[in-house]
Amino acid sequence: MSIASTLVHNTPIFGKMFSVDKSTGLEDINAWPALMIMASFIWLAVAGLLGIVMPVTQIFDLNTDWFYTTLTLHGAALAFPFGFQLMVGVGLHRSGGCVGKPVTGIFPALTFITMNLGAAILTVAVLMGFKVSLVVMFPLPLVGAQMGIWSMTTVIVGFTGIYLVLASMILFYPILVLKMLFFGKKQPELVLSERSLNDPGMLGMVLAALTLLVAGTPLVVVGTTLLLALYGVIPMAMAAWAAKPIVFQYSFYIFAHNMMEAMALMVTSAMYATLPLYLADGTRKLFSNKLANLALWILLLTSVTSFLHHFITFYPNQPSALSYWGNIMSWGTGIGAALSIFTVFATIWQHGLRAEPGIIAVLIAWALYILDGASAVVTSNIAWAYVLHGTMWQSGHTMTVILAMALMWMGVLYHHYPVMTGRKLDPTVGWWFVWLFTVGSFGAALSMLAGGAAGMPRRFAAWNQEGWMIYGNLTLFFGLILGAAFVVYAYSLLKSRDLSVAVGRQPVAA
């Protein structure tokens, strides 16, 4: 039994959900993905509990410091150790089965350890008082220490956690994907559904990995320099160039924005890979692979420089032409999205759809991602960005990305779960999850966007001002529905049945 399988097996409750099926000889592609997915659901449970604390502090008029602490922890847990790690786990399982390469060795371990250890260390820093948003506006962490809001030790602990999480996303995961796809020997017994890199479902994964690696490298250089200076390994004077706000912010946004675009490429590739498996006529073909690949390339090329639309307040450091360029490129991503929408609908129209909870969840997640893209295009406009960038509109945009990505990969997991665990999920319970998540996610997204349009500030506890409480109450209502959806999903995992008993045969990889 591998280390990953052992860790899953020995974890209470969550281990039962994802215990690895070793009878099929597929443990090499099942174990590490199962461990990553299990860990992501543990972080989801943590994020859910923290999400409940936020409205409780408001309803009972408790210390607002609790609100900001739980808000920071809630957002960080959802975005990285849950959302990103879920994508990594399911994506690696898909990659391994498509190219027949094992998910083993040092890089899966480093990807898992740095993500979860980093998130845990960041949690400790937040509990010590380090309250920053997902957008780490430098040098605010240092300003907070200078003003006595938190200590310099807290800054070091917080930056250490952030650095480890970034190492997982920028270095270890992309290198692992590229290593699996381009290097190593294929093992025929691990091939579940062979695909080439010309397949849109695989191309999107490659482009996403390269985007994370290339766009994240400047931030790794800057972050490593700052961390070495904070730990006293090098003199702070040697890190002065990295500590300049303009340097840090550009390197940060080059990665942070393109991380979202990489997720968009991964979501699109997951759609392209999963949809053909559920076509009614059994053809397993998209309407056009060329159109699908063209959409991916357009999304990549337009998104690479669209991050420039964030720097609306950086004059004269950034010429206005660059802000307009970022705006134009953001709108250009809509061309790729339109081609993807056409390809998906044309495929379903041509071949029909075998409706099951997993694929319907994938399609609804795709629609949610389109809503998110529309909200992003609005704030990419320079005039609107001045009005909306500091409001709940931006929070709604960010949370919609996370929710769309979560639903997409939870839907794709329906297809991979029997191969990974040797157990079958109950479709009736699955349908309950799909509809609860649909109502909760779209309701929460639209409530937050509406609050932003009404001027409701983000990261602001006093929702009772200016009539904003209505948007807070709506967000809470739909958030509770989302919570119910996650509980139903967890119940379906706990109550999954052995596949040989459920369908009268041994599991066969599709």
N, C-alpha and C positions, 0 to 999 in steps of 0.2 A: 504494500500500500504506500502511495507517495505521501510526502509531507502535506501537500495540499489536501488530499483525500482525508488524511488523518485529522487535520484541523477542522475540516467540515464535519466529519463524523463525531468529533468530541465537543462540538459547540451545541449547547442546549437550545432547544426549540428551533432555531434557525438551521441548525445542522440537519434536522429531520426534513426540512423543506428541500434541501439541496444535496442530500447524500448521494454520492457518485455511484453509478452503475459500473461495476468492474467486470461483469460477466461477458460483456461484448468485446473486450479487448481494446476499448476506446478510451481507457483511462488517461492516456497521454494527451488527448484533446479535451477531455472532460474535467479533469481535476482542478487545474488552476482557474479556468473560467468559472467553474462552480464556486470556488472559494471567493473569487472577486465579486460575483453576483450576490453570494450570501452576505459578504461584508457590506455591500451597497445597501442591502435591505436592513441591516442592523443600523446603519447611518440614517436610513429613511425613518426608522422607528424613533431614533433620537430627534431628528428634525421635526417629526410630527408632534412629539411631546413638547418640544420648545415652541412650536407654533401655537399650541394651546395657551402657553403662559402669556404670550403677548396680549391677547384680548382680555385675559383675566386681570392683568395689571391695570388695564384701562377701566374695565367694568367695576372693579373694586377700589379704584383710585389708589393703587399701590405705588411704590417708589418707581418713578420713571426710569431709573437706572436699570431695573430689571428688564424693562421693555427693550432698551437699547442693547443690553447684553444678549438677550434671547433672540433679538432681531438679527444681530451679527452672526450668532451661532447657527440659527435656523437657515439663513441664506447660504452660508458657507457649506453646511452639511448637505443641503439639497444640491448645490451646484457641482461640487467636486467628488467627495467620497461616495455620494449616492449617484447622481446623474452621470457624471463622467465615468465612474468606475463600472456602472451598469452597462454603459455603452462598450467599454473595453472588454468586459467579460463575455457578453453576447457576441461582440464583433470578433474576438479571438477564436471563439468556438466555431463561428461560421467560417473564418479564414482557414483554420486547421482542417475542417471537413472538406473545404473546396480545393485545397492544394495538397492535402495529404501530408501535412507537416505537423509534428508534435508541438504542443504548447508546453515546453519544458525548458529547464536550464536556468541560468542566472537572471535573464531579463524578465521573465514573468514574476520571479521572486522579487526583484528590485522594483518592478512596477507596482506590485501589491504592497510591499513594505513601505516604500517612500510615500505612497498615497495615504495609507492609513496611519502610519506613524506621524506624518506631517500634519494630517487633519487633527490627530489627537493632541499634538503639541500646540497647534493653533488654538484648539479649544481651551487648553490650559492658559494660554496667553490672554484670551478673551475673558476668562474667569478672573484673571489678574487685573483686568481693567482695560485691555487693548480692544477698543471698540472702533473698528474701521469697517467700511462697506466693502463689497466685493471689488469695487473700483478703488484700489489703494492709491489715493491721491498723495503722492510724495511732494513735499516733505512733511505732510501733516502728522505722520507717526512720530517724527522727531520733534515737531512743534508741540504735540501733546505731552511728550516727556519734559520739554523745556518749561511748559506751563504747569507742570505738576499734576496733570490729569492722569497719567500713568507713569511708571518708572522706566528708566532706560533698560533695566533688566527685562521688563515686559516687552519692550520693543525688540530686543535681541531674541527672546523666546518666540515672539510672533513672527519675526522675519525668518527664523529657522523653520518653523512649521510651514510657512508659505513657500519657502525655498524647496523643501522636500516635495510638497505637492506639485510645484512647477517642474521639478526634476522628473517626476513620474509622467507628467503630461507632455513635456517638451522633449525629453531624452529617451527614457527607457521604453515607453509604450511605442512611439514611432519607430525606434530602432528595432524593437521586437517584431513589429508588423513587416518592415522592410526585410528583415532577416528571414522571416517565414516565407515571404512571397518570392524573394529573389535568390536566396541561398539555401543550402542544405538539400538533402536527398529526400525525394518524395517516397512515402511509405504507402504502397497500394492499399494495405489493410485499413488505413486511416481515411481514405477517400470516401466521403459520403455523397457528395454531389459535385463532381469536378467542374471547375470553371477556369477560364483563361483570363488574363488581364484585359482582354478586349471586351469581356462581359461588363456591362455598366455597374453591376453589383460589386465587382472587384476593383474596377477603375476608381470608383468613388472612394474606396477605402485607401488606396495607394495615394491619391491626391490629398486626402485628409491628413494622412501620416506625414507626407512631405510638407504640407502647410504648417503643421504644428512644429516640425523640426526646424524649418527655414525661418518662419516668422518668430519662433521662440528663441532662437540662438542669440540675438542681441540682448534680450532680457536675461538670459543665462549669464552672459558676460557681465552685464551691469550688476545683476543680483549677486553673483559670486564675488565681485569686487567689493560691494558694500558689506556683505556678510563677513568676508575676511577682515575688513576694517573694524566692524562691530566687535568681532572676537579678538581684536588686537594682533592678528597674524601679520597684517601690514599696517603701516602708519595711515591714519585717517587722511593725511595730506595726499597720499597716493590714490585715494578713492574720491578725491574732490570732484573730478570730472564726472564720475558716476552719480555723485550726490546732487548734481545740478538738476533742478526740477524739470527743465526742458528735456534733458537727456533721459531721465528716468521715465517721464510721461510718454515720450515718443516710443521708447523701447517697450514700455508696458502696453500701450494701445496697439502697437504693431502686432503684438502677440494676442492680447485680450480680445480684440475685435476679430482677428483671424482665427482664434480658437472657436468663436461662435460660428464663423464661416466653415471651419473644418467640421464642426458638428452638423452643419447644414449639409455638407457633402456626404457625411456618414449617414444621416437620416435619409437623404435621397438615394444613396446606394443601397440602404436597407430596404427601401421601398421597391427599388428595381429588382433586388434579389429575391424578395419574399412574394411579391405579387404573382409572378409566373407560376409559383407552386400551388396556387389556389384558383387557377383558371378552370372554368367549367368543362372545357373540351379537352383538357389534359395536354395542351400543346407545350406549355412551359416556355412560351416565347413572348417577349414584349412586342408591341406594335412595330417599333423600330429601334434596334440597338444604336444605330447611327444618330438618331435624334436624341436618344437618352444620353449618349456620350457627349454629343455637342452641348447639351444642357449643362453637363458637369463641367466641361471646359469653360463655358461662358460664366458659370457661377464662380469658378476659380479665378479667372482673369479679371472679372469685374470686382470681386470682393477683396483682392489682395491690397488694393490702395483705397478702398472705400472707408478705411479707418480714419482717414483725414477729416471726415465730417465731424468728428468728435471735438476737434480743436478750434471751436468757434470763438473762444476767448483768448487765444494765444497770439493775437496780433501784438507787436509787429514780428514776433518770432516766426510765425507762419504766414506767408503771403496769402491774401484772400483767394487768389486763384487756386491754391491747393485745397481750400475748404470747398470751393465750388466743384473742383475735380472729385473730391470725396462724395459730394452730393450726387454728381452725375453717375459715378460708378455704383453708388447705392441703388439708384434707379435702374442702372444697367443689369443688376442682379435679377430684376423682374423679368428680363428677357429669358434668362435661363429657367426661372420659375415657371414662366408661361409655357415653355417647351416641355418641361416636366409634367405640368398639369395636363397638357394635350396628350402626351405619351401615355400617362396613366389612364385617362378616360378612354382614349382610343383603344388601348389594350383590353379594357373591360368590355367596351362596346363590341369589339371584334370576337372575343373569345368567351365572354360571360364570366361570372364569378361564383365560386363555391363559397358561400358566406359561412365563416366560422369566426368565433370570438377573436382569435389572434389576428387575422387579416383585416377584420373590421376595425380593430384597435389601431392597426398600422395606418389604415386609410383616414381614420379620424385624427390621428396624430399628425398626419400629413396636412390635413385641413387646418389644424391648430397652428402648424408651422407657417402656413400661408398667411394666417391672421397675424402672426408675429412679424412676418416679413413686411406686411402692409404697415404695421405700427412703426417698424424700423425705418421704412422709407419716409414716413411723415417726419420723424425727428432728424432724418438726415438733411432735411431742408434747413438752410441756415437761419431763415427767419423763424421757423417753427421751433428750431432747436433752442433758441434763446428763451422761448416761452415754456417749453415742455421738458427740457433736459434735466432740470432739478426737481421734477414733480413725480407723482405716482405713475405717470405715463411711462417713464423710463423703468420704474420698478415693474410695472405690468409687462413691459416688453421683455425684461430679463426673465421674469418668472414664467412667461409664456414659452420662452425658449426651453427652460428646464422642464416644464410640464409636457411640452410636445415631445421632447427627447425621451423623457421617462415613459410616456405612453407608447412611443414607437418601439423602444427596446423591450418593454414589457409585453407588447404584442408579438414581436419577433421571438421572444423567449417561449411563447406558447408552442412554436414550431420546434425549438431546440430542446425543450424540457424533457420530452420522452427519451431522446437519444442520450441526454446528459445523465438522467436519473433512472431511466427504465420505468417511469411511472407516467400515468395519463391524468390530465386535468379534467375536471367536470365541466362540460360546456355550459350547462345551465348556470352554474356559479360564475363562469366566465362572462356570460352575457350581462349579468348583474354588474360585474366590475366595469365592463365597457360603457354601459349607459350611465352609471353613477359618475365615472370619470369624465365622460363627455359633458354632462350637465355641470359638474363642479369646475372643470378646467375652463370651459368657455365662459361660464358665469363669473368666475374669479378674474379671468383675464379682462373681460369687458368692464367689470366693476372697477378694477384698478386703472384701466385706461380712461374711463369716464371720470374718476377722481382726479387724475392728472389733468384732463382737459378742463376741469373746474378749478384748477390751481392748487390742488392738495399737495403739499410738499412730501417728498419721500424721506424716509428715516426721521419721522416726526411723530411723537407720541400723542400730542393733544389734538385728536381728531374731532373733538367737539367744537372747534373753532370754525367760523365761516361756513357752517352747515356741512362740514366734511364727514360727520359721523355716519351719514346715510351710506356713503361709499365704504366706510370701514365695516359697518354692519353687514352690508351685502358681501363684502370680501370674506368676512367671518362665516356667513351662512354657506356660501359656496365652498369655502375652505373645509367646513365640516363635512360637506358632501364628498369632497375629495378624500378626506380622511376615511370616510366610510368605504370608499372605493378601494383604498389601499388595504383596509382591514379585510374586505371581501377577497381581494387577491391573495393576501396572506393565508386566509382560511382555505382557499382552493389549493394552495401549495401544501398545507398541512394535511389536507384530506385527499391528496392525490392517491390513486390506486395503482398497484403493480400492473404494468402494461400487459403482461401475459395473462393476468386474471381479467383485466378490463376488456381485452379484445380477443382473448382466447389463443394468443400466439406470442412468441418471443419478439422483442422490439427489432424492427428493421430500419436502418438508417435511410432516410430519404434524401 
